Amino acid sequence: MMATTIEAPAPVLSNDEILRYSRHLIIPEVGMEGQRKLKAARVLAIGAGGLGAPIALYLAAAGVGTLGIVDFDVVDFTNLQRQVIHGTSDVGRSKLASAEETIREINPNVRVVPYAAKLSSENALEIFRDYDLVVDGTDNFPTRYLVNDACVLSGIPNVYASIFRFEGQASVLALPDGPCYRCWYPEPPPPGLVPSCAEGGVLGVLPGIMGTLQAMEAIKLILGIGQPLKNRVLLFDALQMRFRELKLRKSPDCPICGPNRTIHELIDYQEFCGIRGAESAPQAADDTMQTVTPSELKQELDRGKEVFILDVREPHEYEICCLEGATLIPLGQVPARLEELNREHDIVVMCRSGARSGKATQYLAQKGFPKVRNLTGGILAWSDEVDPSVPKY
């Protein structure tokens, strides 16, 4: 079965473009006709980050005529390990401005359409209507469901991938007779169950591999060649250097692409994924949870107050940086190691940014520890407010 062809008029190639794309033109499956299809194509990339970087770079180099990019973030030092469309001098700049500059240097023939906004239920359909297909480079569940639903409602393919540590997965979703993301994941995981790349990490080269696969699938769809990742999920294990496939079928019970669909418009995806409720619940808990800022803790320590600092990060994080005298008990081990903690001690719980330590603080308070406080902002805030020599990660 051949890939779905993106129908578009065939613009003329200039002599400079013929020379630029000459290695494409001598491939029979591409040729002049295929290159004109690429020039006529309109592709929307969601994100200019780890996946978005190789997606944008290779689609631009291939000669995709119109490349839309949705991103509202700025370049951070922690991005540079994997987001190769940005450089050190771009830190602090808009990712869109950085990406557009790099793309224009690679191929000035590409029309870049930047969308400096967070993709939402209010703007997604309006943005999507101008494109032939969407390449999803997002890193969170609400936006993945949003992209999926907007693609289904707009009738355009969704070239999907996700990454974590050493593993990636990819598929082509929302084709007319193929499954969508909801066929695969009818319900999102509980909030906090699946750690983000910021929490769990990702090998820098992995998004390069998976994003390049997405670019390849997008080009195949535009040209109408080969077999797309339809009804299939491609799984990649970088440690074992192994690809596997899973079958994925269109669900007759899918609420958005099934015959008896119940979703006819975009919804509140934060609420659907339980994040809005999760955001409000900790706030309510924070009203009773005792906290201390890094500056306040430093003053207490300087006065000689005895404070037991409990670090609930993972051992590999502790090796990066730690507070002097802190005791490491990873969050997942706290319930089994309660006997190591003294209920009479003044305990300050810390982690990277304050989220995990907040959970531990609430748990310890429920278990009868009367003097337990959460270090707001974690060790990142300690680096900002107290000791800049503590490295941030």
Beta strands, then each sheet from edge to edge (+ up, - down):
strand 1: 42-46
strand 2: 66-70
strand 3: 111-115
strand 4: 133-136
strand 5: 158-164
strand 6: 167-173
strand 7: 232-237
strand 8: 242-247
strand 9: 291-292
strand 10: 308-311
strand 11: 327-328
strand 12: 347-350
strand 13: 372-375
sheet 1: 3+ 2+ 1+ 4+ 5+ 6- 7+ 8-
sheet 2: 9+ 13+ 12+ 10+ 11+
end
